[in-house]
């Protein structure tokens, strides 16, 4: 029996124009197939969409790599920088749904974890090249780093992003080219 590949989903915070174009042509991108597109939440001038894309392999594409790839493809196709995050991890979309709960609102939809986590990573803000990144890319890197640091910590709570198996190629490349103190040599020194 042939094993079916599972779709991977991402949440994206897009403009209403992108949603209108995607809805009209019934898929998000011309350059990558999408299986489903659904509106999850409207907030001000932005709309949160959930997009399912076919997986390229069992684990060959990590969810943050997929999110960064989708963001780049959308920027290339629509000329707009947008925030994209994996749908299978707690992120900004989860926080958006948790806020009304704290004020006595309704529960988030099933599948959204309702634990409060800090999704900031101040060390990244000190790195060389941070200010030149678009705001959505800064948010993506910071949420990814915060998620990774929740599961991989060295002595004295030093995040060990370089050794985390789930770090995306783009965040790893950014860290390698910045002067943040999370360089591979610093990560090795922290474990000694």
KARA-V505784 format. One record per run of one state. SS is the DSSP state (H for helix, E for strand, L for the rest). FROM is the first residue (numbers start at 1). TO is the last residue. Records with the same first field share a line. If there is no record, write none. Layout:
BEGIN
SS=FROM-TO, FROM-TO
END
This chain:
BEGIN
L=1-6, 26-35, 44-45, 55-62, 79-82, 87-91, 103-121, 126-134, 152-152, 154-154, 158-158, 160-160, 164-168, 178-183, 192-192
E=7-15, 36-43, 46-54, 83-86, 153-153, 159-159
H=16-25, 63-78, 92-102, 122-125, 135-151, 155-157, 161-163, 169-177, 184-191
END
